[in-house]
Amino acid sequence: MTYPLTCRAPQEPVSGGWVAPLASSLITLPLAFCAFVYASLSPMACDSCEEAEAAHFEDSFEPAFDVLAVALGLSLVLLLVSWALPRRERNVGTRWVLAVFAPCLVVIGFVVFYGLVDWPVSV
């Protein structure tokens, strides 16, 4: 099949196909690290809690942390797939979508984590 001079073939290599995954990596990885560290250190918020309040906090923290871990894992998968797609014209849109959704998934996962945890009331 022949293509007009103004159109590019779907299998033609694209220069600059690494920009979206690189930008996404520079945003997603530090953001995911900060979210994971915050979530890992957040059980210390209930160090001075009474037993009943600590048990209630622990019951809400465990599933919330699991949700965050799944969201961070999925964002890493999206990031890896955006890097692994062949640098061809037909994959440009998919690479950009995956690269944009990776950091968005980190933020969404952290917001859901923060909302699921029943934080202790500070005195």
Backbone as CSV, one residue per row, in Angstrom:
resi,resn,N_x,N_y,N_z,CA_x,CA_y,CA_z,C_x,C_y,C_z
1,MET,0.849,-1.172,0.000,0.000,0.000,0.000,0.893,1.232,0.000
2,THR,0.538,2.209,-0.737,1.312,3.450,-0.774,0.597,4.511,0.038
3,TYR,1.371,5.385,0.633,0.836,6.451,1.458,1.176,7.787,0.819
4,PRO,0.284,8.767,0.937,0.616,10.090,0.429,1.841,10.641,1.167
5,LEU,2.496,11.597,0.569,3.702,12.156,1.176,3.437,12.819,2.518
6,THR,2.216,13.276,2.759,1.911,13.949,4.013,1.584,12.968,5.132
7,CYS,1.285,11.719,4.817,0.951,10.714,5.832,2.167,9.830,6.104
8,ARG,2.233,9.349,7.327,3.298,8.424,7.687,2.741,7.018,7.763
9,ALA,3.540,6.059,7.415,3.119,4.665,7.487,3.008,4.244,8.945
10,PRO,2.030,3.396,9.295,1.868,2.978,10.688,3.079,2.232,11.250
11,GLN,3.853,1.581,10.409,5.004,0.815,10.879,6.303,1.615,10.861
12,GLU,6.236,2.861,10.443,7.438,3.670,10.338,7.953,4.049,11.730
13,PRO,9.258,3.950,11.959,9.813,4.345,13.263,9.610,5.833,13.525
14,VAL,9.423,6.164,14.786,9.169,7.541,15.191,10.349,8.025,16.012
15,SER,10.850,9.191,15.678,11.891,9.774,16.524,11.208,10.470,17.697
16,GLY,11.826,10.433,18.833,11.256,11.063,20.020,10.193,10.231,20.705
17,GLY,10.126,8.953,20.412,9.145,8.094,21.060,9.455,7.818,22.518
18,TRP,10.602,8.249,22.956,11.029,8.021,24.345,10.652,9.174,25.258
19,VAL,10.150,10.280,24.716,9.890,11.476,25.522,8.790,11.237,26.548
20,ALA,7.667,10.693,26.122,6.544,10.476,27.043,6.898,9.499,28.161
21,PRO,7.495,8.335,27.863,7.861,7.444,28.964,8.916,8.041,29.898
22,LEU,9.843,8.813,29.356,10.859,9.424,30.214,10.242,10.463,31.139
23,ALA,9.396,11.323,30.588,8.729,12.321,31.426,7.862,11.648,32.482
24,SER,7.174,10.598,32.088,6.347,9.868,33.037,7.190,9.197,34.114
25,SER,8.338,8.665,33.736,9.228,8.042,34.715,9.744,9.062,35.718
26,LEU,10.092,10.239,35.228,10.617,11.282,36.110,9.564,11.810,37.073
27,ILE,8.298,11.634,36.739,7.218,12.055,37.632,6.728,10.894,38.480
28,THR,6.510,9.738,37.865,5.872,8.610,38.544,6.741,8.005,39.629
29,LEU,8.001,7.765,39.339,8.848,7.057,40.305,9.065,7.840,41.601
30,PRO,9.423,9.132,41.561,9.528,9.861,42.838,8.188,9.995,43.547
31,LEU,7.119,10.188,42.780,5.793,10.310,43.381,5.380,9.006,44.063
32,ALA,5.635,7.882,43.412,5.306,6.582,44.002,6.162,6.317,45.232
33,PHE,7.432,6.719,45.187,8.309,6.542,46.342,7.791,7.348,47.530
34,CYS,7.418,8.600,47.296,6.902,9.440,48.387,5.596,8.880,48.946
35,ALA,4.724,8.414,48.078,3.457,7.838,48.542,3.699,6.583,49.368
36,PHE,4.626,5.747,48.919,4.916,4.519,49.647,5.557,4.810,51.004
37,VAL,6.486,5.750,51.052,7.129,6.105,52.318,6.112,6.705,53.285
38,TYR,5.260,7.593,52.789,4.244,8.183,53.655,3.314,7.099,54.204
39,ALA,2.882,6.204,53.331,1.976,5.142,53.779,2.673,4.186,54.732
40,SER,3.954,3.937,54.510,4.687,3.023,55.388,4.925,3.629,56.767
41,LEU,5.089,4.933,56.819,5.327,5.587,58.103,4.048,6.012,58.811
42,SER,2.922,5.966,58.135,1.680,6.447,58.734,1.173,5.623,59.918
43,PRO,1.540,4.348,60.106,1.092,3.671,61.331,1.631,4.323,62.606
44,MET,2.677,5.112,62.485,3.193,5.805,63.676,2.244,6.892,64.155
45,ALA,1.237,7.240,63.352,0.257,8.237,63.769,-0.554,7.741,64.953
46,CYS,-0.572,6.440,65.126,-1.374,5.871,66.204,-0.494,5.234,67.288
47,ASP,0.733,5.704,67.441,1.604,5.167,68.491,1.071,5.461,69.884
48,SER,0.492,6.618,70.074,0.017,6.984,71.404,-1.473,6.725,71.583
49,CYS,-2.067,5.956,70.677,-3.506,5.674,70.764,-3.781,4.615,71.835
50,GLU,-5.016,4.633,72.320,-5.458,3.583,73.223,-5.699,2.314,72.413
51,GLU,-5.902,1.208,73.098,-6.025,-0.082,72.407,-7.191,-0.131,71.440
52,ALA,-8.338,0.377,71.835,-9.519,0.315,70.968,-9.316,1.166,69.716
53,GLU,-8.785,2.364,69.919,-8.551,3.254,68.782,-7.454,2.705,67.872
54,ALA,-6.431,2.093,68.453,-5.354,1.498,67.662,-5.863,0.308,66.855
55,ALA,-6.721,-0.494,67.451,-7.284,-1.638,66.727,-8.160,-1.173,65.570
56,HIS,-8.923,-0.114,65.800,-9.771,0.431,64.735,-8.907,0.997,63.602
57,PHE,-7.822,1.670,63.968,-6.905,2.213,62.969,-6.258,1.088,62.159
58,GLU,-5.806,0.057,62.843,-5.164,-1.071,62.151,-6.126,-1.769,61.200
59,ASP,-7.395,-1.920,61.619,-8.384,-2.572,60.767,-8.643,-1.780,59.487
60,SER,-8.568,-0.465,59.563,-8.777,0.344,58.358,-7.485,0.514,57.558
61,PHE,-6.341,0.418,58.218,-5.066,0.654,57.540,-4.681,-0.493,56.611
62,GLU,-4.881,-1.727,57.043,-4.428,-2.876,56.263,-5.054,-2.949,54.870
63,PRO,-6.384,-2.857,54.716,-6.920,-2.882,53.346,-6.549,-1.638,52.537
64,ALA,-6.418,-0.500,53.215,-6.031,0.727,52.501,-4.609,0.603,51.962
65,PHE,-3.722,0.008,52.743,-2.355,-0.173,52.274,-2.305,-1.158,51.108
66,ASP,-3.159,-2.176,51.152,-3.238,-3.117,50.033,-3.714,-2.420,48.759
67,VAL,-4.679,-1.530,48.896,-5.168,-0.770,47.742,-4.048,0.095,47.177
68,LEU,-3.295,0.743,48.039,-2.178,1.579,47.579,-1.113,0.727,46.898
69,ALA,-0.814,-0.426,47.449,0.195,-1.299,46.849,-0.235,-1.767,45.451
70,VAL,-1.505,-2.085,45.283,-2.006,-2.489,43.973,-1.929,-1.319,42.992
71,ALA,-2.311,-0.136,43.440,-2.257,1.042,42.566,-0.822,1.358,42.157
72,LEU,0.122,1.254,43.087,1.520,1.510,42.751,2.055,0.445,41.804
73,GLY,1.654,-0.796,42.019,2.073,-1.862,41.116,1.525,-1.676,39.713
74,LEU,0.260,-1.299,39.618,-0.344,-1.055,38.306,0.299,0.140,37.605
75,SER,0.642,1.167,38.365,1.304,2.316,37.739,2.681,1.920,37.219
76,LEU,3.365,1.049,37.934,4.655,0.566,37.450,4.481,-0.267,36.179
77,VAL,3.433,-1.081,36.129,3.153,-1.871,34.926,2.858,-0.947,33.744
78,LEU,2.045,0.087,33.963,1.756,1.040,32.888,3.028,1.724,32.398
79,LEU,3.889,2.064,33.326,5.139,2.713,32.962,6.025,1.772,32.148
80,LEU,6.126,0.530,32.574,6.942,-0.436,31.839,6.378,-0.725,30.455
81,VAL,5.059,-0.804,30.334,4.450,-1.048,29.025,4.669,0.152,28.108
82,SER,4.614,1.364,28.667,4.860,2.536,27.818,6.294,2.550,27.292
83,TRP,7.237,2.019,28.074,8.620,1.903,27.586,8.765,0.746,26.600
84,ALA,8.020,-0.335,26.814,8.221,-1.547,26.028,7.552,-1.516,24.653
85,LEU,6.562,-0.660,24.475,5.911,-0.607,23.165,6.915,-0.203,22.093
86,PRO,6.837,-0.831,20.937,7.755,-0.459,19.852,7.566,1.002,19.447
87,ARG,8.649,1.636,19.104,8.593,3.047,18.710,8.165,3.153,17.249
88,ARG,6.899,2.927,17.036,6.303,2.989,15.708,5.187,4.024,15.721
89,GLU,4.826,4.481,14.544,3.802,5.521,14.404,2.467,5.083,15.000
90,ARG,2.114,3.833,14.842,0.809,3.380,15.329,0.739,3.302,16.847
91,ASN,1.874,3.332,17.553,1.886,3.226,19.012,2.051,4.563,19.718
92,VAL,2.123,5.649,18.975,2.376,6.953,19.594,1.277,7.314,20.592
93,GLY,0.031,7.182,20.191,-1.079,7.524,21.082,-1.141,6.638,22.309
94,THR,-0.922,5.360,22.116,-0.954,4.421,23.242,0.164,4.717,24.231
95,ARG,1.347,5.034,23.725,2.467,5.367,24.614,2.151,6.594,25.448
96,TRP,1.564,7.605,24.811,1.232,8.826,25.550,0.159,8.567,26.605
97,VAL,-0.863,7.804,26.255,-1.943,7.514,27.210,-1.401,6.744,28.412
98,LEU,-0.602,5.718,28.160,-0.027,4.947,29.264,0.905,5.805,30.105
99,ALA,1.679,6.660,29.458,2.603,7.516,30.187,1.863,8.540,31.046
100,VAL,0.718,8.998,30.614,-0.053,9.967,31.400,-0.787,9.275,32.541
101,PHE,-1.317,8.081,32.297,-2.083,7.383,33.332,-1.211,6.842,34.466
102,ALA,0.062,6.618,34.245,0.915,6.063,35.302,0.993,6.987,36.520
103,PRO,1.357,8.273,36.382,1.372,9.124,37.581,-0.031,9.417,38.105
104,CYS,-1.023,9.451,37.201,-2.398,9.669,37.665,-2.853,8.533,38.577
105,LEU,-2.452,7.317,38.255,-2.822,6.168,39.065,-2.155,6.220,40.437
106,VAL,-0.947,6.747,40.508,-0.288,6.920,41.807,-1.083,7.897,42.668
107,VAL,-1.481,9.019,42.092,-2.243,10.025,42.840,-3.596,9.475,43.260
108,ILE,-4.283,8.795,42.361,-5.585,8.220,42.689,-5.442,7.170,43.792
109,GLY,-4.431,6.326,43.694,-4.206,5.317,44.727,-3.921,5.935,46.087
110,PHE,-3.141,7.017,46.111,-2.847,7.666,47.385,-4.081,8.338,47.971
111,VAL,-4.884,8.973,47.129,-6.108,9.617,47.616,-7.071,8.569,48.172
112,VAL,-7.188,7.437,47.496,-8.055,6.364,48.003,-7.492,5.815,49.314
113,PHE,-6.179,5.626,49.387,-5.554,5.172,50.634,-5.866,6.133,51.771
114,TYR,-5.666,7.409,51.517,-5.885,8.414,52.560,-7.348,8.454,52.996
115,GLY,-8.260,8.223,52.067,-9.663,8.217,52.400,-10.128,6.969,53.130
116,LEU,-9.466,5.841,52.869,-9.881,4.592,53.514,-9.399,4.459,54.944
117,VAL,-8.289,5.100,55.266,-7.731,4.978,56.618,-8.543,5.845,57.575
118,ASP,-8.910,5.242,58.700,-9.612,5.987,59.752,-8.550,6.556,60.692
119,TRP,-8.140,7.772,60.401,-7.040,8.402,61.128,-7.459,8.726,62.567
120,PRO,-6.538,8.590,63.515,-6.865,8.922,64.898,-7.073,10.427,65.062
121,VAL,-7.933,10.771,65.999,-8.201,12.175,66.273,-7.069,12.717,67.132
122,SER,-6.464,13.803,66.679,-5.374,14.379,67.470,-5.948,15.204,68.620
123,VAL,-5.250,15.174,69.727,-5.725,15.843,70.934,-5.130,17.214,71.029
